[in-house]
Amino acid sequence: EHVTSNPASSHRFSMIVDGAKFYVHNHEGTLDVSAGSEITFHAINTGNVALQNASVTVLSRTEAVTISDQPGELGTIEPGTEFSFSASINPQPGVWDGRMIPLTFVFHDEMGYEWLSFYTMVAGNPSTDDPTGPCEYGYCAYDNSDVDYALAPEYSWEEIDPLLGGSGNLWLVMDDGVKQVDLPFTFRYYGVDYDSLTISSNGWASFIHTNESYFNNHFITAALGPKALLAPYWDDLKGMKTGIDEFGQDVFADMRILYWHDSANNRFIVQWNEAYNQSTIQAGPDASLEKFQLILYPKSGSDGDIVFQYHTVDNPAMNGNYCTVGIENHLSNDGISYSYGNIYPATAAILEAGRAIRFTTDAPDNYVSNEDEVSMAPLSDLRNYPNPFNPNTTIAFSSKYACLGKLQIYNTKGQLVKTLHNGALTAGANSFNWDGTDASGVSVSSGIYFYRLQSEHGTQTRKMLLMK
């Protein structure tokens, strides 16, 4: 900082603004679904300042449990210190083994300092015979091994390829294509109504149109992937390799991707046929064949159901990622990860031929998110205006707390273009202007850019379009 006083004199000094930061990273104990359990949580102060006379309050973000016997006072927590505390958590009647229990830990002192740490634990002793979820919004995933639950799907392949006797519309694509199609009905997904679907040759679909085929799959939730995502088998897929051309380049056949409105059953089916995994593509006819379906079932006045079906499936490693299976909302901050990196939740049965997975907001119990108990969004309403823009745009958001934050611009290659802000954020409204220049002050070209907001309370990413 540079300070000028009166009479004229100047002084320079450095000021580091930071504080205690807390991260809850583990717990001990099993949350018995039939009785209350005392759970011990492990945390660390990752900041560079001690918190004196510290206390912690545990809040549930779902009505499925209540909290009793709060941990209370913790004493002084020095930087880098690992510490533990316990709370009694009481499941409500009907909570099932494997249910996700989202918690918020509020660390505070007598002077009004407050820090939120978010954590999710699993109730009971889960197995692959139990549903996965719910996410914060309320979607659950049932697979056809969850036979004790009424909403478990049955695998029932509906062939829609005309070559095999079906009635589907055919889209031929060799590699990395997207196609937007109109839906025959309105489909509600994470509370938003949609009337079209973008289909990617790489095993995913989105309710938000994009020209990006996104052959690199990511975990869910993934800030730079498709929004409003449906991922039955998101990976780099191609048609079968058939040879090499005169220039030494690989030659591929087309994948057969199909879509069809089954009006008799009020559903919309998307099918991937003759799709081969890139990681084994050099094997030609012996490469990993993937044949699977995505089926939309609209529901009047509520969120629709989505079913994934797997006729033929392999899941080879592609840079260690394997495929991504799951769903994600339009903000890329909520969803269900069924599989990524060949890692499954304890409740998810592995992918295999004859597998079916249903995503629905009809849970085995009737407990919903408890938004009145604790704010779900320390950072909210991140947006830019105008959008598209030329060359100036304002990036605005709200912060529930005064904290440190960083706002940066990236191009579509993931390269940093400019840091707009790196320092203190005020509680309430914040806004920053970008004039379409890079860190050197040089005007950037037209195109899509991403702005990323990082703070002690999380990270959010949005997309904007510069049009000159």
Secondary structure, DSSP 8 states (H G I E B T S, - for coil): -EEEETTTEEEE---------EEEEEEES-B-TTS-EEEEEEEEE-SSS-EEEEEEEEEESBTTEEEES--EEEEEE-TT-EEEEEEEEEE-TT--TTBEEEEEEEEE-TTS-EEEEEEEEEBS---TTS-BB--SS--EEEETT-TTSTT----------GGGT---EEEEESBS-EEEEEEEEEEEETTEEEEEEEEETTTEEESS--S----S---SS-TTS-SSEEEEEES-EE--EEEE-TTS-EEE--EEEEEEEEGGGTEEEEEEEEEEEGGGGGGGGGS-EEEEEEEEEEETTEEEEEEEEEEE-----STT---EEEEE-TTSS-EEEEEBTTB--TT-----TTEEEEEES--SS---B-TTTS-S-SEEEEEEESSSBSS-EEEEEEESS-EEEEEEEEETTS-EEEEEEEEEE-SEEEEEEE-SB-TTS-B--SEEEEEEEEETTEEEEEEEEE--
